[in-house]
Structures are given as structure tokens and as C-alpha cells.
Amino acid sequence: MPRGRLVTFVRLVAPLVVGIGLVTLALQPSWERRRARAASAERLAPPIEGGRSLVGVPTFRQLRMLPTPELASWSAIGGCGAGGGSASGPGGNIQWIGRNVTGGLVDAQVLTSFTTADANQFTAIASRLRTALGPHLGLALNVPVLHKAGQVSVLGTTKDANIAGFGDVSLELAGKLGRIGQHQFMLTTSLPTGASDAVRQGVILPQHLQLGSGGVGVTGQYQHTRDQDWGLIVAGVTTSWNGPENRLGDFRAPSATAYGHAGYLLGALVPAVGLTLFGKLSHDRERGADRPAAEDPRLVVVPSLSCEWANDWIALLPAATFGVSAQGWESLSVGIGIASSLF
């Protein structure tokens, strides 16, 4: 394999391997406790004679073989996963839709994604830790680690530039209303922890290659979940304000999204399709000037495909999105999410 292709391959695969490795280490205590509980239940189970419990109640092993209703947990489905509620770019978001895993002191999610758009490549490891403040209220911390690669112009010469580090950290407050929690409201505040004035190749990187926005942003979201005999439907809207113009003259225009996802319950699997409409009030500004319309579409349609698998302690979500505007193809994103409920 040529050296250039090998380097590109390592850059794409390394974040995914690191993300899965970190989550595996985090899940080990939860897995050990689950094994210990199962072993204790086996030891305490009543003796069996002729395949039946001597005291007339099913044993632990029999309970595990009983059929269970194919119902999704309302506390988990469509649960604004890592990256959920974000309307920061035309790549759309990857939506958790299915049973997921909740119920511990801390619900953890990690979503590793790779996006290619207009000769630029973006890799993100988005970590989300959520804890319950009550039966219908939760607080979450979102921490993204980013790697961006693209081309910059240096004295009339095009050169490759790469940057990696933490993006803008955000705090998320979410509440649910309704008899079964079908109405969800969320308010997210992003903090300017990511670099917005990074320099590579002797020039300040363009806005889309920076790790952060340089200002405080706010996103509001409403989401409704509807249960069906065959599965579920999740629909919602978000509005985002990405902060004022920063000191470099960069400004990310206010935006809004409307989205819908439908998932089919198929045992432990929930295959799903979705559609997101992303729009902005105006073009972004870079160094005090509006970005060209051809490079900064104001309306993007983003279809998505995903298939969530979950058991009692872990959930996995491979997914892909495809962004299209009036100018044609805009972006392609693929990702894999992993979630568990810890402690």
C-alpha cells in the first residue's frame, strides 16, 4: 500500500479504534456486575425436579426463556444521542432510535463518525454522559474530539492542512412530558472550548476547518415520539444560534432543522430511515464577508439510514447520512455509536 494511502487509512481507522477501546474499558465494571448478579441469582434459585421448581415458581433460567413483549422503553427511544440536536452543519445528525440503554447513574454514549464534504474530511468522536435529575429531567455533558483535514491557499499555492483536538463542549438540559414521556424538550448551551483561530501552513485556517466557533451558542429542540404496532416514529424541530461574530470576523448563521425518523422493531434490531431538512437564515460570514452561495448552501436535505441493536446493557448504532442541496451532492457521513448505562 502506498505511504499516502496508508496514512489516510490510519487517520480514518485510529479514532474509531480508540473510541471503541475507551468505551470497552468504561463498560467493563458494568459487565462484571451483570455477571455477578446472574451468578447470584443462579445460586439462589430453588431446586428443580422434572424441569419445574419445587416451590412452584420459575427459576432464573426459566425466567430468561419466557417471551417478552416487543415494546420499546419510552425513557430511551429516540433519545437525542451523541450529536443529537445539533444543527451546526449540512451533514445532518445521526439519530438514536430504538430501545437504547438507560437506567444507571450515568448513561454513556460515544459516536464516532467520518464525514467527507467538498474535498474536506472530518472525523469526530462525540462523547455524551447523562444523569437523571428526576423521573422526567436529565442533564448531559457533550465532549467532542475532532480531526479535520482540508486544503488551504498559501501564497497562491494549495496545501493540505490538518488539525485535531477538542471541539466546543456543550451542556444539555432535557425534560419529558406526557403520560409516557412522548414529548421531549431540550436546551443545549455550547461553550467556546475549541480553537477558532488555529494556524496551519502559516495561515489562519478557514472557518470550516476550525475546531470551535469562538462564541457561546444555544440550541433548542422539541421532539415527539409516536408508538406504532410495527415500531415507532420520531419527529422534531431544532433552532440554533451559534453565537455572535468572533474576533476574526467569522459568523455562523442561525439555523433550524426539521426531521423525522421511522424505526421497525425486529427483535433486538431496529432498522430505521430518516429525513432531515436543514436551513439557515443567511450565509455564514468568514473574515467579515459572506461565504459564496456555491460553497455555503442555505437549504440541505439529508436522508439517513441506521440499524440499532441493543440488549440489556449495551446498544450499537451503525448509520449513514447523505446531504444534497440545489448545487448537488454536499456531504457523506458514516458513523457507529455505542451506548451503555453505567454504575
PEJOQUI-V233086 format. One record per residue. N is the residue number from 0. OMEGA is omega as a letter, one per 30 degrees, with the letter a starting at -180 (* if undefined). Layout:
BEGIN
n:N omega:OMEGA
n:N omega:OMEGA
END
This chain:
BEGIN
n:0 omega:l
n:1 omega:a
n:2 omega:a
n:3 omega:a
n:4 omega:l
n:5 omega:l
n:6 omega:l
n:7 omega:l
n:8 omega:a
n:9 omega:a
n:10 omega:a
n:11 omega:a
n:12 omega:a
n:13 omega:l
n:14 omega:l
n:15 omega:a
n:16 omega:l
n:17 omega:a
n:18 omega:l
n:19 omega:l
n:20 omega:l
n:21 omega:l
n:22 omega:l
n:23 omega:l
n:24 omega:a
n:25 omega:a
n:26 omega:a
n:27 omega:l
n:28 omega:l
n:29 omega:l
n:30 omega:l
n:31 omega:l
n:32 omega:l
n:33 omega:l
n:34 omega:a
n:35 omega:l
n:36 omega:l
n:37 omega:l
n:38 omega:l
n:39 omega:l
n:40 omega:l
n:41 omega:a
n:42 omega:a
n:43 omega:a
n:44 omega:l
n:45 omega:l
n:46 omega:a
n:47 omega:l
n:48 omega:a
n:49 omega:l
n:50 omega:l
n:51 omega:l
n:52 omega:a
n:53 omega:a
n:54 omega:l
n:55 omega:l
n:56 omega:a
n:57 omega:l
n:58 omega:l
n:59 omega:a
n:60 omega:l
n:61 omega:l
n:62 omega:a
n:63 omega:a
n:64 omega:a
n:65 omega:l
n:66 omega:l
n:67 omega:l
n:68 omega:a
n:69 omega:a
n:70 omega:l
n:71 omega:l
n:72 omega:a
n:73 omega:l
n:74 omega:a
n:75 omega:a
n:76 omega:l
n:77 omega:a
n:78 omega:l
n:79 omega:a
n:80 omega:a
n:81 omega:a
n:82 omega:l
n:83 omega:l
n:84 omega:a
n:85 omega:l
n:86 omega:a
n:87 omega:a
n:88 omega:a
n:89 omega:l
n:90 omega:a
n:91 omega:l
n:92 omega:l
n:93 omega:a
n:94 omega:l
n:95 omega:l
n:96 omega:a
n:97 omega:a
n:98 omega:a
n:99 omega:l
n:100 omega:l
n:101 omega:l
n:102 omega:l
n:103 omega:l
n:104 omega:l
n:105 omega:l
n:106 omega:a
n:107 omega:l
n:108 omega:l
n:109 omega:l
n:110 omega:l
n:111 omega:a
n:112 omega:l
n:113 omega:a
n:114 omega:l
n:115 omega:a
n:116 omega:l
n:117 omega:l
n:118 omega:l
n:119 omega:l
n:120 omega:a
n:121 omega:l
n:122 omega:a
n:123 omega:l
n:124 omega:a
n:125 omega:a
n:126 omega:a
n:127 omega:l
n:128 omega:a
n:129 omega:l
n:130 omega:a
n:131 omega:l
n:132 omega:a
n:133 omega:a
n:134 omega:a
n:135 omega:a
n:136 omega:a
n:137 omega:l
n:138 omega:a
n:139 omega:l
n:140 omega:l
n:141 omega:a
n:142 omega:l
n:143 omega:l
n:144 omega:a
n:145 omega:l
n:146 omega:a
n:147 omega:l
n:148 omega:l
n:149 omega:a
n:150 omega:l
n:151 omega:l
n:152 omega:l
n:153 omega:a
n:154 omega:l
n:155 omega:l
n:156 omega:l
n:157 omega:a
n:158 omega:l
n:159 omega:l
n:160 omega:l
n:161 omega:l
n:162 omega:l
n:163 omega:l
n:164 omega:l
n:165 omega:l
n:166 omega:l
n:167 omega:l
n:168 omega:a
n:169 omega:l
n:170 omega:a
n:171 omega:l
n:172 omega:a
n:173 omega:l
n:174 omega:a
n:175 omega:l
n:176 omega:a
n:177 omega:a
n:178 omega:a
n:179 omega:l
n:180 omega:a
n:181 omega:l
n:182 omega:a
n:183 omega:l
n:184 omega:a
n:185 omega:l
n:186 omega:a
n:187 omega:l
n:188 omega:l
n:189 omega:a
n:190 omega:a
n:191 omega:l
n:192 omega:l
n:193 omega:l
n:194 omega:l
n:195 omega:a
n:196 omega:a
n:197 omega:a
n:198 omega:l
n:199 omega:l
n:200 omega:l
n:201 omega:l
n:202 omega:l
n:203 omega:a
n:204 omega:l
n:205 omega:a
n:206 omega:a
n:207 omega:l
n:208 omega:l
n:209 omega:a
n:210 omega:a
n:211 omega:a
n:212 omega:a
n:213 omega:a
n:214 omega:l
n:215 omega:l
n:216 omega:a
n:217 omega:l
n:218 omega:l
n:219 omega:a
n:220 omega:l
n:221 omega:a
n:222 omega:l
n:223 omega:l
n:224 omega:a
n:225 omega:a
n:226 omega:l
n:227 omega:l
n:228 omega:a
n:229 omega:a
n:230 omega:a
n:231 omega:l
n:232 omega:l
n:233 omega:l
n:234 omega:a
n:235 omega:l
n:236 omega:l
n:237 omega:l
n:238 omega:a
n:239 omega:l
n:240 omega:a
n:241 omega:l
n:242 omega:l
n:243 omega:l
n:244 omega:a
n:245 omega:a
n:246 omega:l
n:247 omega:a
n:248 omega:l
n:249 omega:a
n:250 omega:l
n:251 omega:a
n:252 omega:l
n:253 omega:a
n:254 omega:l
n:255 omega:l
n:256 omega:l
n:257 omega:a
n:258 omega:l
n:259 omega:l
n:260 omega:l
n:261 omega:a
n:262 omega:a
n:263 omega:a
n:264 omega:a
n:265 omega:a
n:266 omega:l
n:267 omega:a
n:268 omega:l
n:269 omega:l
n:270 omega:a
n:271 omega:l
n:272 omega:a
n:273 omega:l
n:274 omega:l
n:275 omega:l
n:276 omega:a
n:277 omega:a
n:278 omega:l
n:279 omega:l
n:280 omega:a
n:281 omega:l
n:282 omega:l
n:283 omega:l
n:284 omega:l
n:285 omega:a
n:286 omega:l
n:287 omega:a
n:288 omega:l
n:289 omega:l
n:290 omega:l
n:291 omega:a
n:292 omega:a
n:293 omega:a
n:294 omega:a
n:295 omega:a
n:296 omega:a
n:297 omega:l
n:298 omega:a
n:299 omega:l
n:300 omega:a
n:301 omega:l
n:302 omega:a
n:303 omega:l
n:304 omega:l
n:305 omega:l
n:306 omega:a
n:307 omega:l
n:308 omega:a
n:309 omega:l
n:310 omega:a
n:311 omega:a
n:312 omega:a
n:313 omega:l
n:314 omega:l
n:315 omega:a
n:316 omega:l
n:317 omega:a
n:318 omega:l
n:319 omega:l
n:320 omega:a
n:321 omega:a
n:322 omega:a
n:323 omega:l
n:324 omega:l
n:325 omega:l
n:326 omega:a
n:327 omega:a
n:328 omega:a
n:329 omega:a
n:330 omega:l
n:331 omega:l
n:332 omega:l
n:333 omega:a
n:334 omega:l
n:335 omega:l
n:336 omega:l
n:337 omega:a
n:338 omega:l
n:339 omega:l
n:340 omega:a
n:341 omega:l
n:342 omega:*
END
